[in-house]
């Protein structure tokens, strides 16, 4: 195993508190424990809209890597630099790690989404293998012309977690864990909550820095709806505080418009916390009918109706909590995910 070496290209700050970066950190740690020598190369934070300097830096970095090096490129960068990757495809063993297609990000202008789709399609053609984090993303890449046999799924793991304790109080305590960006659908969630009687609170944990315009709009929305006292925008928190939020909540909510996997949903289930979310494929894979209620994205009335059921039917909440507690035992653990990643990369590392 000591001969196994991996060059891992990651754009921006690897320590950033997002699901994608969290996945990368855990995989790196797991591979190191399995005997890999992992060298992390930081690319510019401008990806997936790289500056000319960012592309030049990436080109120089790849050109300096040794012949036949195994290179794993985070999809946030890979899909945005197809020409750079194609110039190195014959010399290096390139593998893409795609958390979700770049063009699936919400809030993109139609022409920009098309540019990203075409760019990512070209980039994936330069790869000897593609690793994704869910079956839903594997299916999505089929429409990019990627051979399904060249795609492997390595789902994120979960950590052992204490069960959330149902308060059975007069106020429903809800938790949402997601950066405040358009794709996560906080605007739809707030509209849905405004239709409910005020017997609830919501804590939103997630970055307030990634989209200043979105945060400003959401604050105005909360003010206009009169929800400022019931909704707390907590920003990023440390791991211990986040775990406490999961344990103290009655319900996890996420009005996401798209997810490559939905790590926060998996974490909620790992705590035995019932879920109300959207029926996008990656979420539907995790949450069955006995652990949560799922509605169509961008449907505030349907989301409000689901939350109203939770608010007014205590037995339903107990039923879903019991279902979530059963699902938690079926979730992959991080050692399993890292071992699977190791096996897949070993195959790409082997001599041709």
N, C-alpha and C positions, 0 to 999 in steps of 0.2 A: 504493500500500500504506500510505502514512503516515496515511491517513484511517481505517484499520482500528483500532478500539478494542474492548477486551474488559474487562469487569468480572468477576473470578474470585473467587467466594466459597468459602473453605476453612475448615473448622472446626479449631480446635486449632492445633498447632505444625506449620507447613509443613516445618520442618527435621527432623521426627521420622523415625526410621529404619525406615520401613515401605515396603512395595511401593507402596501407594496414594499416599503422600506423595512417594515417589521419582518415580513417574509424573508427578504434578502438577508437580514441580520441573523435570523434563526438558521437559515440554510448554511450560511458561512460558518457559524459556530458549530453546527452539526457536522459539516464536512471536515472541519479541523479535528474534531474529536474522533473522526473515522480514519484519520491518517493522511488526509489531503493536505497539500501545501497550497493555500489559497492566497493569491495576491490581488488585492482590491485596487482598482484604478479609478480615480474619481474623474468623471467627465464634467463639463460645464453645466451649471444649473439652468441654462437657457433651454435645454431640451424639454419638451418635444418641439420647440421652435428655436432651433439652434442658430446662433449667430455665425457669421463666417469664421470668426476666430475659434468658436467652439468646434466647428467641423474640421478646421485645420489642426487643432489640438488632437482631436480624435484620430485623424489620419496619421499624424506623427506618432502617436502612442501605439497604434496598431502596427505601423511599419517597423517599430523597434522591438516588437515581440519576436521571440525565436521561431524559427521555421517549425511548422506543424504544431505549434502551441494550441492547447485547448482553451478556447475563449468563450466565456458565457457573457452575453450582452443583455442587460436589462432592457425590456421592450420599450420603456419610456424613451430610450435613446436609439435603440436599434431601428425602430420603424421610421425614424426621422433622418436617417443618414444612409440611404440605400447605396448611393454611389461610393461612399467611403468603404462600406462593407464589401461591395462587389469587387473593388480593386484588390482586396485581401483574401477573397474567398478561396482561391486556389492554393494559397500559401499557408493559411491558418485553418484550424478546425473550429468553425464558427457555430455556436449554438445560441439561439434566442430564448430568453425567458419572458414570456408574454403574460402579463397579469390581466390585461383586457385590451381589445383593439383600440388604438388611439382615436380612431374616427367615431367611436361610441361615446366619447366624452360629451356631456350635455353642454348646451350653450354655444356650440360651434356654428359659425355661418356655414351654409350649404357648400359653398366653394371650398372652404377650409377643410370641412369633413371629407370632401372628395379628394383633395390634395393629400391628406393624411392616409386615406385608404389606399390610394395609388402608391404612395411612398412606402407604406408598410408592406404592401404586396410585393414590391420590387425587393425590399430588404429581406423578406422571408425566403425569396427564391435563392438568395445567396447563402442560406444556412444549410448545414448538413443535418441539423435536427432542430426541433422547436419544442420547448417545454412550456406547458400552460398550467394554470392552477385550478382548472375545473373542466368538467366535461362540456359545459356550456360554451366555454371559450374555444375548446377544441372543435366543436361543431361550427362556431362562428368562423373560424379560420378556414373551414372547408370552402367557404364562399370566397376566400382569397386565393383559391387554387392550390392550397397546400395539401400535399398527399397525407391522408390521415395516418398512414403507416410511419410517417416521419414526425408525428406529434406524440408526445408523452404527457400524461397528466400527473402532476405531483401536487396534491392538495395541501394546503396549509395544515399544520398540526394544531393541537390545542394543548393547554397545560391542565393538569389536575386542578380543579377549582371547588371551593366550598359551595354548597347549594345556597341559592338565594332564599331568604326567609320571607314568606308571605306575611305582610303586616296585618291584612284583613282590617285595615283601618277605614275610616270614613273618607279618606282621600287616597285616590289611586296614584301611586308613585311611579312615574314613567321615566325611562332612560333612553336617550338616543346617543350613539357613539359614531360620529362621522364628521369629517372636516366640513366646514361651512362653504361648500362649493355648489354650483348649480346642479350637478348630477345627483346629489344626495337628497334633493327634494324637500328641504326644510320648509320652503314656502308652501308646499302642498300640505305638509303636516300641520303648520300653523293655521291654515285655513280650515282644516278638518277639526282641529281642537277648538276653534272659535265657535263651532256649532254645538258644543257640548255644555252641559251644566258645569259650573266651576268646582267640581269635586275631584280635581286632579292637579298634579304638579308635573313638570317636565324639566329634567336636567339634560342639557345638550353638551356633551363632551366632544371636543374636536377643535382643530386649528381654526383660529380666527384670522390667520395671516395669509392664507393661500389665495383668497379672493376678497380683497377689501371691498369691492363694489357689492358683492353678494352679502357680506356682513352688514354693510350699511343699509341695503334694501331690507334685509330681514329685521334689523332693529326698527326701521320705520314701520314695517308690517306689524310687528308686535305692539308698537305704540298705537297704531291705528285700530288694531283689534282689541286693545285693552288687555293684553295678555302679559304685560311686562312683569307683573308680580308672580305669575304662575310659571313662567318659563325662565330658566336660568341658563345663560350662555357661559359655560364654565371654562371654555378654551381647552388647551391641552393640560393634562394632569399626569402625575407620576403613576407608576404601575400600582402602587399600594392604594392610592386614592381611587384609581379606576376600578380596582377589584372591590373596594368598599362600595362604590356606586352600584356595581352589578349585584352585590349581595343584598343591598338595601332596597333595591327596586322591586316593584310588583310586575312590571311589564317592560319589555324592550320594544321600541318603535323605530321604524326606519322607512321613510317614504321614497326610497331610492328609485331613480329612473333606469339605472343599469348597474350591474355588479359583475366583475370578473369572477369573484368567489363570494365575498361577503364575510370577511373574517370577524367583524364585530358581531354578526348574527351567530356565527359558530361559537364565539366566546360567550354570548348570552346563553346559548343552549348548554354550553359546558357548565354554566352555573345553574342549570335547570330553570332558566328564566323563559317564560312564554313570550312569543313574538307576534307582533302585528306589523306586517311589512307589505311589499309589493310582490307580485307573482312573476318577476323576472326569473329567467331560467336558473341562474346561479343560486337565488334564494329558495326557489321552489325545490331544488335538489336537497337542501338542508332541512326545510321545515315541512313536515307532513301535516295532515289535517288534525292530528291529535296534539300538536305542539304550538299551533299558532293559527292566525287568520291572515290570509293574503288577498290583496285586491289589485286591480290594474294600476299601473303607474299613472300619475297625473290625474287621478280621480278622487278629488277631495271629498265629495259626498259619500262615495263608497268607503273611503278610509274612515270618515267620521262615523258611518253606520257601524263599522267593525269595532271601533273604539267605544261606541255607545253600548254595544253588546257587552263588552268587557266591563264597562262601568256599571251596568245595570244587572249583570248576571254573575254574581259571585261564584256560583257553581261552575260556570264556564271557565272562569279564570283558574279555579282549582284543577279542573280537568286538563286544561292546557299546560299547567305547571307540571302535572304528573306526566304528561306526554313528553315535555321537554326533559324531565329528569331521566326518562328512559332513553331518549336520543343521545344524551350526553355520554352514555356508555358505548355508543357506536362511532363516535367522532375519532378521526385519526389523531394520534399523538405525535408530537414533534420528532421523537426519535425514529418513528416509522417513516415520516415524510422525508427526513434527512437520509435515511438508509435507502429509500427509493431513489432519491435524487442521485445519491452516490452510484447506485447500480446503473442508472441511465448514463451518467457521465463517464463511467468506466467503459461502457460500450463505445462511446465516441472517442475515448482516449486510446483505445486499442489500435495497434498498427493496422493499416489498410491491407 
